[in-house]
Amino acid sequence: MNLRRILPIAASSTIFGLIGFFIGATQPKPLYRHGLDWQLSDAAMSGDLQKLRELHARGADLDAIPVDYFSGTSGYPPIMVAAIYNHPNAVGWLLENGANANAAMGPTTALSIAEGNLAEAQRDLALLKSHGAKHWDEE
């Protein structure tokens, strides 16, 4: 075995391995969104009532705040997610099945989100009407 040939290769692969390790350490960590809490959040995001029912039947907590323990990121309670994505049927279903109407993340609540959505929709309506927008069956 010729050590003069092996040592430089071993040293360079160790150096490149360390560089790769340090570069990798600065990259964002992937989200591991596989638990019932994340699935419930995803169902609320899409307004999927069937999936909400299914996950609730499997024991998902309707007030859970999903957390990714690998990256330290968290989501929002499902009722807030449904409000953010403007799914009133999902909000209603969650409330009827025991979700906390006052769920909050800091000062933000599902109610403040819904009020913000309404205000934005009213501004959109006013802008459209002021520019002559009409329904398809209007002349």
SVG drawing of the C-alpha trace seen along z (x, -y; Angstrom):
<svg xmlns="http://www.w3.org/2000/svg" viewBox="-78 -55 82 57">
<polyline fill="none" stroke="black" stroke-width="0.4" points="0.0,0.0 1.4,-3.4 0.6,-5.8 2.0,-8.8 -0.9,-8.3 -3.7,-7.5 -3.0,-10.3 -3.6,-13.3 -6.8,-11.7 -8.0,-10.9 -7.0,-14.4 -8.8,-16.1 -12.0,-14.0 -12.0,-14.9 -11.7,-18.6 -14.4,-18.4 -16.5,-16.4 -16.1,-19.1 -16.9,-21.9 -20.0,-20.0 -21.0,-19.6 -20.7,-23.3 -22.4,-24.4 -25.2,-21.9 -25.6,-23.3 -26.5,-26.7 -29.2,-25.3 -32.8,-25.5 -34.0,-22.3 -36.9,-20.5 -40.3,-20.5 -41.6,-17.2 -45.4,-17.7 -46.7,-14.2 -48.6,-14.3 -52.3,-14.6 -51.9,-18.2 -50.3,-19.2 -52.8,-17.1 -55.6,-18.9 -54.0,-22.2 -53.7,-21.2 -57.3,-20.2 -58.4,-23.5 -56.2,-25.3 -58.0,-23.6 -61.4,-23.7 -61.7,-19.9 -64.6,-19.0 -64.4,-15.3 -60.7,-15.3 -61.5,-17.4 -64.2,-14.8 -61.8,-11.9 -59.0,-13.4 -61.3,-14.4 -62.6,-10.8 -59.0,-9.6 -58.5,-11.8 -56.9,-15.0 -57.2,-17.9 -59.2,-20.7 -57.3,-23.3 -53.8,-21.9 -51.0,-24.2 -48.9,-22.0 -45.1,-22.1 -42.2,-20.7 -39.9,-19.6 -37.0,-19.2 -37.0,-22.8 -38.8,-24.5 -41.4,-26.1 -45.1,-26.1 -48.4,-26.6 -51.7,-28.0 -54.8,-26.4 -57.0,-25.0 -59.7,-27.5 -57.3,-30.3 -56.0,-28.5 -59.5,-28.1 -60.2,-31.8 -56.9,-32.8 -57.8,-30.9 -61.4,-32.1 -63.2,-28.8 -66.4,-29.6 -67.7,-26.1 -64.6,-24.7 -64.7,-27.5 -68.3,-26.5 -67.6,-22.8 -64.7,-23.4 -66.8,-25.6 -69.7,-23.1 -67.3,-20.3 -65.8,-22.1 -62.9,-24.2 -62.1,-27.3 -63.7,-30.4 -61.0,-32.5 -58.0,-30.6 -55.1,-33.1 -51.5,-33.4 -50.3,-36.6 -52.8,-39.3 -54.2,-37.6 -57.4,-35.7 -59.7,-33.9 -62.1,-36.8 -59.5,-39.4 -58.6,-37.4 -62.2,-37.1 -62.7,-40.8 -59.6,-41.6 -60.8,-39.3 -64.2,-41.1 -62.6,-44.5 -60.4,-43.4 -63.4,-42.0 -65.4,-45.2 -62.5,-47.3 -62.3,-44.9 -66.0,-45.3 -65.9,-49.1 -62.9,-49.2 -64.5,-46.9 -67.8,-48.8 -66.1,-52.2 -64.4,-51.0 -67.7,-49.8 -67.5,-46.1 -70.8,-44.2 -72.1,-40.7 -72.2,-38.7 -76.0,-39.0 -76.0,-42.8 -75.8,-45.3"/>
</svg>
